[in-house]
Amino acid sequence: MTDWEAAATTPWTTEEAAMRQEALMSANVSCDESVRAWTQRENEILLAYLRVRLDLPHPPNFIKEILIGEDRAMIEDMHEAYLNATLTAVVPATVRLTRNAAHAVIFRELFNANTDKNTGRTMMRAFQRDVKRLSFDGNQTLSVIFYSRTAAAQ
């Protein structure tokens, strides 16, 4: 049985934890004319991220200060295409969902199907935290997009 409380905490090295914290710190958005020069530390963090050695839910926030809009968009697209993970599930015919069901409706159905008074709540909290997007095709296929492959593997 999986310990979903422990699954929420990924064991990072001290350096990875520091890089992750710096990458997720808030940053000011700069227009293309006012971007600043990179620091050596930002270069190390960005390289670790691009080499997929640093697991982040989105690109580092500091790219808003050091890259022009087109470059930021390319990194966002790269993250969407290669770092997010999609899992597909077959939905039983007995489940009634509309083609464009809202996320809240899909989560409610998943919650009701996977929990009772004693079990399943921590698993569903972990699932809700790690899921970026849900889409139902209206037939029998549910696609779940996770922020990272690590989250999807859990």
N, C-alpha and C positions, 0 to 999 in steps of 0.2 A: 504494500500500500504506500502511495506517495505521501510524503510529508510536505504539504503545500505551503506551510509557514516557512520551512527551510528552503523550498524552491524559490521563494521570493528574494533570497539573499544569495547572490552569485559570489563565489570566492575569487576576488581579484587580488593581485599582488599590490603592494603598497604603491608602486609606481603607476600601475594601471588605475588604481583608485584615485590617485592624485590627478592623472591625466583626464579621467572621466569627470571629476569634479570641475576642473578648469574648462573642459569642453562644454559642460552644461551650465556654466555660470552665465548670467544674463549679459547681454552686449547691446550696444547702441547700433542702430542701423545707420549706415553711411550711404550717401548717394555716390554715384560713380566718381565724381570729382573730388570727394573728400575721404577716400579710403586711405588708411595709414599703412606704413610698412609692417611686414610680419616680424615677429620676434622669433628667436631660435626655438623657444619652447613651443610656440604655436606651430612652427614647422614640424617639430617632432610629433606633436599631437595629431596634426593633419595627416602626416605620413602613416602613423600607426592606424588611424581611422581608415585611410584609403587602402591600406594593406590588409584590412579586416582583422587587425590584431586588437582593436579597441571597439568593444561592443557598445554602440550608442543607439538610442531610439530615433535619432535624427542627426543630421550633420552638426559638427561643433558650432556653437552659437557665435564664436568670434569671427567666423567667415563673413558675418554681416559687416564687420569693420574693416576687413582686409581685402575683400574681393569685390569686383564690380558685379553688377546685377546678372549679366550673362553667365559669368563663372559660377555664381551662387546657384543659379538655376540648373546648370549642368551637374553640379554636385548633388543638388536635391533630386534631380532625375536619376542620377546614378544610384543614389540611396534607394529610391523607390523601385528601380528595376533589379538591383542586385543584392541589396542588403535586407529588404523586407522579405518575409517568407509567407507564402500562401499555402494553406492547407484546404483541401476540398473534402466535404462530407456529403454523403447521400442522406437525404431527409426522407423518413418513412412517409408513405402516402397518407397515413392517418393524421399527420401534422398539417394543419390548415394555416398557411401563410400566403399573403398576397405577393405578387411579383415584386413590388417596391415597398415591402414592409419596412417600417422604421427600425433602427437599431434597437430601440427600447423594447419593441414587440418581440424581436428575435431573441434578445437577451432574456426577456421574461419567459419565453417558451423553453429556452435552454436551462434557465434556472429552475423552472418547475419540473423539468424532466430529470434533472441531475441532483436535486437536493430533497431532503426531508427535514424533520425537526432536529435530527442529530448529526447528519453527515452532509458533505458536499458544499457547504458554504465557503470554506476556505479555498477549495478548488475553484469555485466560481468567482471569488474575489481575485484570485491570481489570473484567471482567464480574462476577466474584465480589465484588469490592469495592463495586460500584455497585448490585447487586441487593438489594432489600429482601425480596422474597417471590417464590416460584415456585408456580404451581398448574397441575396437569394435570387435565383433565376426564375422563380415562379413555377418551376417544375419539380425537381427533386434534388437540386444541387445547391449547397451552401458553401460559399467561399469565405474563408477566414484569413485576413491579412494581419500578420503579426509585425510588430516593430522591428524584430530581429530574428535571426535563425535560432539563436539561443533560447529566446522566449518560445518559439514554435516547438523546439525540441522537448520542452517540458511537458 
